[in-house]
Amino acid sequence: MGKIKYKVHKLNIKLAKEPEMLENFLNNLRGEVISITPNVGPLFLCYGAIVKSIIIVEKIK
């Protein structure tokens, strides 16, 4: 049985303004996407949150 390899990608994007950048990145991956995790931070004091970056884990064949 062979080893399973994973690759971790970090995208620094403004998800609300650049959704097509995430779509293009995902469509160009060769392996299987295992997870997509947003890194969320506060927008202003207590007025909401904003996605600062996205971590994508890809399983390489």
C-alpha positions as CSV (number, residue, x, y, z in Angstrom):
1,M,0.0,0.0,0.0
2,G,1.4,3.4,-1.0
3,K,1.7,6.5,1.0
4,I,-1.1,9.1,0.8
5,K,0.3,12.6,0.1
6,Y,-1.4,15.9,0.9
7,K,-0.7,19.4,-0.2
8,V,-1.9,22.5,1.7
9,H,-2.6,25.7,-0.1
10,K,-3.3,29.1,1.5
11,L,-5.2,31.8,-0.6
12,N,-5.2,35.4,0.7
13,I,-8.3,36.6,-1.1
14,K,-11.3,38.9,-0.4
15,L,-14.0,36.2,-0.9
16,A,-16.8,38.7,-1.2
17,K,-15.0,40.6,-4.0
18,E,-13.1,37.8,-5.7
19,P,-15.2,34.6,-5.8
20,E,-14.0,33.8,-9.3
21,M,-10.4,33.6,-8.1
22,L,-11.3,30.8,-5.7
23,E,-13.4,29.0,-8.5
24,N,-10.4,29.2,-10.9
25,F,-8.0,27.9,-8.3
26,L,-10.2,24.9,-7.4
27,N,-10.8,24.1,-11.1
28,N,-7.1,23.9,-11.7
29,L,-6.3,21.5,-8.9
30,R,-5.3,18.0,-10.0
31,G,-6.0,16.1,-6.8
32,E,-9.1,15.6,-4.6
33,V,-10.1,18.5,-2.4
34,I,-10.3,17.2,1.2
35,S,-11.2,20.4,3.0
36,I,-11.7,24.1,2.6
37,T,-11.3,26.1,5.8
38,P,-11.8,29.9,6.1
39,N,-9.6,32.0,8.4
40,V,-12.1,34.5,9.8
41,G,-11.4,37.7,11.6
42,P,-13.4,40.6,13.1
43,L,-14.6,43.3,10.7
44,F,-15.1,46.1,13.2
45,L,-15.2,45.6,17.0
46,C,-18.5,43.6,17.1
47,Y,-20.1,44.4,13.8
48,G,-19.4,41.1,12.0
49,A,-16.6,39.1,10.5
50,I,-14.5,38.9,7.3
51,V,-12.7,36.0,5.6
52,K,-9.0,36.9,5.6
53,S,-7.7,33.8,3.9
54,I,-8.7,30.2,2.9
55,I,-6.8,27.0,3.6
56,I,-7.4,24.2,1.1
57,V,-6.1,20.6,1.7
58,E,-5.6,18.6,-1.5
59,K,-5.0,14.8,-1.7
60,I,-2.4,14.1,-4.3
61,K,-2.7,10.9,-6.3
